[in-house]
């Protein structure tokens, strides 16, 4: 198995989307009710380091709009399988928009803005610049 041959520090499943605009991550987390030792709290904090660094280094990425959950219906997702089965703590799904406006993300890069409603229609680009 690959984990026996080498250590995998980060696994990132990258997705592109049309809405919402900007970048964010779906992240895993440990069950807060089962954290009893300091080292377990530290492992849970480590999950937040990569998204935090991305937010600090990239104005189009939002830590605020990233989520840290372990939902049962997502148990088959790649990020949760890598986290649970392969024990890769830094397992993420990175979501990025295909669209930008005025050299800045319309939202999510600015933590004061809210993501657009999924029902809001975005105009198709008419020509390439």
C-alpha positions as CSV (number, residue, x, y, z in Angstrom):
1,X,0.0,0.0,0.0
2,X,1.2,3.5,-0.8
3,X,1.0,4.7,2.8
4,X,3.5,2.0,3.8
5,X,5.9,3.2,1.1
6,X,5.7,6.9,1.7
7,X,3.9,9.5,3.8
8,X,1.1,11.5,2.1
9,X,0.9,14.9,3.7
10,X,-1.9,16.4,1.7
11,X,-4.7,15.1,-0.5
12,X,-6.7,17.6,-2.4
13,X,-9.6,16.8,-4.7
14,X,-10.0,19.9,-7.0
15,X,-13.4,20.9,-8.4
16,X,-14.4,23.8,-10.6
17,X,-17.9,25.3,-10.4
18,X,-20.0,28.1,-11.8
19,X,-21.7,29.1,-8.5
20,X,-20.8,30.4,-5.9
21,X,-18.0,32.5,-7.2
22,X,-14.6,32.4,-5.5
23,X,-12.7,29.6,-3.8
24,X,-13.3,27.6,-0.6
25,X,-12.8,24.1,0.8
26,X,-14.8,21.3,2.1
27,X,-12.7,20.0,5.0
28,X,-12.9,17.1,7.5
29,X,-13.0,17.3,11.3
30,X,-12.7,15.1,14.3
31,X,-15.7,14.3,16.5
32,X,-15.6,17.0,19.1
33,X,-17.3,14.7,21.7
34,X,-14.4,12.2,21.4
35,X,-11.6,14.7,21.8
36,X,-10.2,14.1,25.3
37,X,-6.4,14.7,25.1
38,X,-4.4,17.8,24.1
39,X,-2.9,15.9,21.2
40,X,-6.3,15.1,19.8
41,X,-7.3,18.8,19.9
42,X,-4.0,19.6,18.1
43,X,-4.8,17.2,15.4
44,X,-8.2,18.8,14.9
45,X,-6.5,22.2,14.7
46,X,-4.0,21.0,12.1
47,X,-7.0,20.3,9.7
48,X,-7.5,24.1,9.6
49,X,-3.9,25.1,8.7
50,X,-3.9,24.5,4.9
51,X,-7.2,26.4,4.4
52,X,-6.1,29.2,6.6
53,X,-2.8,29.5,4.7
54,X,-4.6,29.6,1.4
55,X,-6.9,32.4,2.7
56,X,-3.9,34.3,3.9
57,X,-1.9,33.9,0.6
58,X,-4.8,34.2,-1.9
59,X,-7.3,37.0,-2.0
60,X,-9.7,34.8,-4.0
61,X,-9.9,32.0,-1.4
62,X,-12.2,32.3,1.6
63,X,-11.5,30.5,4.9
64,X,-14.8,31.8,6.2
65,X,-16.8,30.0,3.5
66,X,-14.9,26.7,4.0
67,X,-16.7,24.0,6.0
68,X,-15.3,21.5,8.4
69,X,-17.8,18.6,8.6
70,X,-18.1,14.8,8.5
71,X,-21.5,14.2,7.1
72,X,-22.8,10.7,6.7
73,X,-24.1,11.3,3.2
74,X,-20.6,12.3,2.2
75,X,-18.9,9.2,3.7
76,X,-18.1,8.0,0.2
77,X,-16.5,11.2,-0.9
78,X,-12.8,11.0,-1.7
79,X,-11.8,13.5,0.9
80,X,-13.6,11.6,3.7
81,X,-12.3,8.3,2.5
82,X,-8.7,9.6,2.5
83,X,-9.2,11.1,6.0
84,X,-10.9,8.1,7.5
85,X,-9.5,5.0,5.7
86,X,-6.0,6.3,4.7
87,X,-5.5,8.5,7.8
88,X,-4.5,11.5,5.7
89,X,-5.3,14.4,8.1
90,X,-5.0,17.1,5.4
91,X,-7.7,15.7,3.0
92,X,-9.7,18.4,1.2
93,X,-12.0,19.2,-1.6
94,X,-11.0,22.6,-3.1
95,X,-13.9,24.3,-4.9
96,X,-13.0,27.1,-7.3
97,X,-15.1,29.3,-9.5
98,X,-14.6,29.5,-13.3
99,X,-15.6,33.2,-13.2
100,X,-14.0,36.4,-11.9
101,X,-15.0,40.0,-12.3
102,X,-12.7,43.1,-12.4
103,X,-9.6,41.0,-11.5
104,X,-11.2,40.0,-8.2
105,X,-13.6,37.3,-7.2
106,X,-17.1,38.5,-7.0
107,X,-17.5,36.9,-3.6
108,X,-15.8,34.5,-1.2
109,X,-12.4,36.3,-1.7
110,X,-13.9,39.2,0.3
111,X,-15.2,37.7,3.6
112,X,-17.7,40.6,4.0
113,X,-19.6,39.3,0.9
114,X,-22.0,36.4,0.9
115,X,-22.0,33.7,-1.8
116,X,-24.7,34.2,-4.4
117,X,-27.9,32.2,-4.2
118,X,-27.7,29.0,-6.1
119,X,-30.9,30.1,-7.9
120,X,-29.2,33.3,-9.2
121,X,-28.4,32.9,-12.9
122,X,-25.0,34.1,-14.0
123,X,-24.8,35.5,-17.5
124,X,-22.7,33.5,-20.0
125,X,-19.6,35.3,-21.2
126,X,-20.2,36.6,-24.7
127,X,-16.6,37.0,-26.0
128,X,-13.1,36.3,-24.9
129,X,-10.8,39.2,-24.1
